[in-house]
Amino acid sequence: MKKTSIGGQAVIEGVMMKGPEDIAIAVRKPDGEIALQKEKLKSNRKNISKIPIVRGMFAFVDSMVIGVKALTFSAEFFEEEEEKEKEEKKPSKLDEFMEKNMIVIAVVLSVAFSAGLFILLPTLVVSLLKGVTKTPLLMNLVEGIVRIAIFIGYIALISRMKDIARVFEYHGAEHKTIFCYESGEELTVENVRKHKRLHPRCGTSFLFIVMIVSILLFSFFRWPSLPVRLITRIALLPVVAGISYEIIKWAGRSDSKLVCAISAPGLWLQKITTREPDDSQIEVAIMALKNVLVEDKDADLW
């Protein structure tokens, strides 16, 4: 199978795909039609993509920005009533500021929420064990286990929401479409439908690897005061993301038994974050993928 660097993300009633040169977002509108937005990747992305670790740090932030933009675009088609209400009211200066800086604010809030839930909370919980044990290695290990438990619990909880379940179906459509492309088959609904929905390069797998890498990296640090501990965790997050990116990139190119073992937990978790899509959802994913393909068949190799 071809190992492609093309990746994507499920959005509200749609799929975003990022190729070597373009980003395409396809969304199924309430009237049944598919809306498409396409834009060129900035040239600096190509330069940074050649620097190991650093490219992972950049990709971590870049994927959040692209993801928020994609979600914003998809949400526009389902907020008509809210827009009508806004038109009747004169927007305040705060509303204007929020609208102009919506992407930045959303990314900052996302990072703050993720850091608080998956970094700060586990650290606070494990800090209560200082009276039981003062072994840094053991405390780091327990902290990692708590972090993974919170992450899995969070995913399992939101998966019960109806709207999130729809997003997870589009997530499955995204994976199946990429698998079809990697297999060299024509991108049709019939061909895509028969492929599996669990992919080793999924963002879910990436996040799980982030958890594991953080356990290993943080184990080299002792357990100082709680504030220093929290600051260290946040400061090292880009490094953890950079290392995790290299691991997921390597896993995407290899089919070795070691890679299968490393990828297994992330694939298991994808059984929650992906669901079998219907044909209409597959059509949306196909449109998004077709719009990021390039003539040079080697340009998107992993």
C-alpha positions as CSV (number, residue, x, y, z in Angstrom):
1,M,0.0,0.0,0.0
2,K,1.0,3.6,-0.7
3,K,2.0,5.5,2.5
4,T,0.5,9.0,2.0
5,S,1.1,12.1,4.0
6,I,-2.5,13.2,3.4
7,G,-4.5,13.5,6.6
8,G,-7.7,14.9,7.7
9,Q,-10.2,15.7,10.4
10,A,-13.9,15.2,10.9
11,V,-15.9,18.4,11.3
12,I,-19.6,19.2,11.8
13,E,-21.4,17.2,9.0
14,G,-18.1,17.1,7.0
15,V,-14.5,16.3,6.5
16,M,-11.3,18.4,6.2
17,M,-8.4,17.0,4.2
18,K,-4.8,18.4,4.1
19,G,-2.6,17.4,1.2
20,P,0.9,18.4,0.1
21,E,-0.3,21.7,-1.4
22,D,-3.9,22.4,-0.4
23,I,-6.5,22.1,2.4
24,A,-10.1,21.2,1.4
25,I,-13.2,21.2,3.6
26,A,-16.3,19.4,2.4
27,V,-19.6,19.9,4.3
28,R,-23.0,18.4,3.8
29,K,-25.4,21.4,4.1
30,P,-28.9,21.1,5.6
31,D,-30.4,21.1,2.0
32,G,-28.3,18.1,1.1
33,E,-25.8,19.8,-1.2
34,I,-22.0,19.6,-0.5
35,A,-20.2,22.8,0.2
36,L,-16.5,23.0,-0.5
37,Q,-13.8,25.3,0.7
38,K,-10.3,25.0,-0.6
39,E,-7.1,27.0,0.1
40,K,-3.4,26.8,-0.6
41,L,-1.0,25.8,2.2
42,K,1.5,28.5,3.1
43,S,5.0,27.9,1.8
44,N,6.7,28.0,5.2
45,R,4.9,24.8,6.1
46,K,7.0,23.0,3.5
47,N,10.3,24.3,4.8
48,I,9.5,23.5,8.5
49,S,8.4,20.0,7.5
50,K,12.0,19.0,6.9
51,I,13.3,19.7,10.4
52,P,12.7,16.7,12.8
53,I,11.1,17.4,16.2
54,V,10.6,21.1,15.2
55,R,8.1,20.1,12.5
56,G,6.1,18.2,15.1
57,M,6.0,21.2,17.4
58,F,4.8,23.3,14.4
59,A,2.3,20.6,13.3
60,F,0.8,20.5,16.8
61,V,-0.1,24.2,16.7
62,D,-0.8,24.3,13.0
63,S,-3.3,21.4,13.2
64,M,-5.2,23.2,15.9
65,V,-5.5,26.4,13.9
66,I,-6.5,24.5,10.7
67,G,-8.9,22.4,12.8
68,V,-10.6,25.4,14.3
69,K,-11.0,27.1,10.9
70,A,-12.5,23.9,9.5
71,L,-14.9,23.6,12.4
72,T,-15.9,27.3,12.0
73,F,-16.6,26.9,8.3
74,S,-18.7,23.8,8.9
75,A,-20.6,25.4,11.7
76,E,-21.7,28.3,9.6
77,F,-24.2,26.3,7.7
78,F,-26.1,25.3,10.9
79,E,-26.3,28.7,12.6
80,E,-28.7,30.6,10.4
81,E,-31.2,31.2,13.3
82,E,-28.4,32.6,15.5
83,E,-27.3,34.9,12.7
84,K,-30.8,36.3,12.2
85,E,-30.9,37.1,15.9
86,K,-27.5,38.8,15.8
87,E,-28.6,40.9,12.8
88,E,-31.5,42.3,14.8
89,K,-29.1,43.5,17.6
90,K,-26.3,46.0,17.1
91,P,-23.0,44.2,17.9
92,S,-21.0,45.5,20.8
93,K,-17.3,46.2,20.8
94,L,-16.8,43.0,22.6
95,D,-18.7,41.1,19.9
96,E,-16.7,42.7,17.2
97,F,-13.4,41.9,19.0
98,M,-14.5,38.2,19.5
99,E,-15.4,37.9,15.8
100,K,-12.2,39.3,14.5
101,N,-10.0,37.2,16.8
102,M,-12.2,34.1,17.0
103,I,-9.5,31.7,15.7
104,V,-6.9,32.9,18.1
105,I,-9.3,32.8,21.0
106,A,-10.5,29.3,20.1
107,V,-7.0,27.9,19.9
108,V,-5.9,29.5,23.2
109,L,-9.0,28.2,24.9
110,S,-8.5,24.7,23.4
111,V,-4.9,24.6,24.6
112,A,-5.9,25.9,28.1
113,F,-8.7,23.3,28.4
114,S,-6.4,20.5,27.2
115,A,-3.6,21.5,29.5
116,G,-5.9,21.9,32.5
117,L,-7.7,18.6,32.0
118,F,-4.8,16.3,30.8
119,I,-1.8,18.0,32.4
120,L,-2.6,20.1,35.4
121,L,-5.4,17.9,36.8
122,P,-3.4,14.6,36.9
123,T,-0.5,16.5,38.5
124,L,-2.8,17.9,41.2
125,V,-4.3,14.5,41.8
126,V,-0.9,12.7,42.1
127,S,0.5,15.5,44.3
128,L,-1.8,14.2,47.0
129,L,0.3,11.0,47.1
130,K,3.4,12.8,48.3
131,G,2.5,11.8,51.8
132,V,2.4,8.1,50.7
133,T,5.5,8.0,48.6
134,K,8.2,10.4,47.5
135,T,9.7,8.2,44.7
136,P,9.7,10.4,41.6
137,L,9.6,7.5,39.2
138,L,6.5,6.0,40.9
139,M,4.8,9.3,41.1
140,N,5.5,10.0,37.4
141,L,4.1,6.6,36.5
142,V,0.9,7.1,38.5
143,E,0.5,10.6,37.0
144,G,0.7,9.1,33.5
145,I,-1.8,6.4,34.4
146,V,-4.2,9.0,35.8
147,R,-3.7,11.1,32.6
148,I,-4.6,8.2,30.3
149,A,-7.6,7.3,32.5
150,I,-8.9,10.9,32.3
151,F,-8.3,10.9,28.5
152,I,-10.1,7.7,27.8
153,G,-13.0,8.6,30.2
154,Y,-13.4,12.0,28.4
155,I,-13.5,10.3,25.0
156,A,-16.0,7.7,26.2
157,L,-18.2,10.4,27.8
158,I,-18.4,12.7,24.8
159,S,-19.0,9.8,22.4
160,R,-22.4,9.4,24.0
161,M,-23.5,12.8,22.6
162,K,-25.6,12.6,19.5
163,D,-23.8,15.4,17.6
164,I,-20.3,13.9,18.5
165,A,-21.5,10.5,17.3
166,R,-22.2,12.1,13.9
167,V,-18.7,13.6,13.9
168,F,-17.2,10.2,14.7
169,E,-19.1,8.7,11.7
170,Y,-17.4,11.3,9.5
171,H,-14.1,10.5,11.2
172,G,-14.7,6.9,10.0
173,A,-15.4,8.1,6.5
174,E,-12.2,10.1,6.5
175,H,-10.1,7.0,7.5
176,K,-11.8,4.7,5.0
177,T,-11.3,7.1,2.2
178,I,-7.6,7.6,2.9
179,F,-7.2,3.8,3.1
180,C,-8.9,3.5,-0.3
181,Y,-6.5,6.0,-1.8
182,E,-3.5,4.3,-0.2
183,S,-4.6,1.0,-1.8
184,G,-4.5,2.6,-5.2
185,E,-8.2,2.1,-5.9
186,E,-10.6,4.5,-7.6
187,L,-12.2,6.8,-5.1
188,T,-15.8,5.6,-5.3
189,V,-18.4,5.0,-2.5
190,E,-18.3,1.3,-3.2
191,N,-14.5,1.0,-3.0
192,V,-14.3,3.2,0.1
193,R,-17.0,1.4,2.0
194,K,-15.1,-2.0,2.1
195,H,-12.1,-0.5,3.8
196,K,-11.4,-0.4,7.6
197,R,-12.0,2.7,9.7
198,L,-9.0,2.4,12.1
199,H,-5.9,4.1,10.8
200,P,-2.4,4.2,12.5
201,R,-1.8,7.9,11.6
202,C,-5.0,9.1,13.3
203,G,-5.0,12.1,15.6
204,T,-6.4,9.8,18.3
205,S,-3.4,7.6,18.0
206,F,-1.2,10.7,18.1
207,L,-2.8,11.9,21.3
208,F,-2.3,8.5,22.9
209,I,1.4,8.4,22.0
210,V,1.6,11.9,23.5
211,M,0.5,10.4,26.8
212,I,3.1,7.6,26.6
213,V,5.9,10.0,25.6
214,S,5.0,12.4,28.4
215,I,5.3,9.5,30.9
216,L,8.8,8.6,29.7
217,L,10.0,12.2,29.3
218,F,8.7,13.4,32.6
219,S,10.2,10.4,34.4
220,F,13.6,12.1,34.1
221,F,12.5,15.0,36.3
222,R,12.1,14.9,40.0
223,W,9.0,16.1,41.8
224,P,9.8,19.7,43.0
225,S,7.1,22.1,44.3
226,L,3.7,21.9,42.7
227,P,4.0,25.2,40.8
228,V,7.4,24.3,39.3
229,R,6.0,20.9,38.4
230,L,3.0,22.4,36.5
231,I,5.2,25.0,34.7
232,T,7.6,22.2,33.6
233,R,4.8,20.1,32.3
234,I,3.4,23.0,30.1
235,A,6.9,24.1,29.0
236,L,7.8,20.6,27.8
237,L,4.5,20.1,25.9
238,P,5.9,21.2,22.5
239,V,8.8,18.8,23.0
240,V,6.5,16.0,23.8
241,A,4.4,16.9,20.7
242,G,7.5,17.0,18.5
243,I,8.8,13.6,19.6
244,S,5.3,12.0,19.3
245,Y,5.0,13.4,15.8
246,E,8.2,11.6,14.7
247,I,6.9,8.4,16.2
248,I,3.6,8.6,14.4
249,K,5.4,9.5,11.2
250,W,7.6,6.5,11.5
251,A,4.6,4.3,12.4
252,G,2.9,5.5,9.2
253,R,5.7,4.3,7.0
254,S,6.4,0.9,8.6
255,D,4.4,-2.3,9.0
256,S,6.9,-4.0,11.5
257,K,5.7,-5.9,14.6
258,L,7.1,-3.1,16.8
259,V,5.1,-0.5,15.0
260,C,2.0,-2.7,15.3
261,A,2.5,-3.0,19.1
262,I,3.0,0.8,19.5
263,S,0.0,1.6,17.3
264,A,-2.3,-1.0,19.0
265,P,-3.6,1.2,21.9
266,G,-4.4,4.1,19.6
267,L,-6.2,1.8,17.2
268,W,-8.2,0.3,20.1
269,L,-9.2,3.9,21.2
270,Q,-10.3,4.6,17.6
271,K,-13.1,2.0,18.1
272,I,-14.6,4.8,20.2
273,T,-13.7,7.8,18.1
274,T,-14.7,6.4,14.7
275,R,-17.9,4.8,13.6
276,E,-19.1,3.2,10.4
277,P,-20.3,6.0,8.0
278,D,-23.2,5.9,5.6
279,D,-22.8,6.5,1.9
280,S,-23.6,10.2,2.0
281,Q,-20.8,10.7,4.5
282,I,-18.4,8.8,2.4
283,E,-19.3,11.0,-0.6
284,V,-18.3,14.1,1.5
285,A,-14.9,12.5,2.5
286,I,-14.2,11.6,-1.2
287,M,-14.9,15.1,-2.3
288,A,-12.5,16.6,0.3
289,L,-9.8,14.1,-0.6
290,K,-10.0,14.6,-4.3
291,N,-9.5,18.3,-3.9
292,V,-6.1,17.9,-2.2
293,L,-4.6,15.4,-4.7
294,V,-1.8,16.6,-6.9
295,E,-0.5,15.5,-10.3
296,D,2.9,14.4,-8.9
297,K,2.0,11.0,-7.4
298,D,5.2,11.1,-5.2
299,A,4.5,14.5,-3.7
300,D,2.3,13.2,-1.0
301,L,4.4,10.2,0.1
302,W,4.9,9.9,3.8
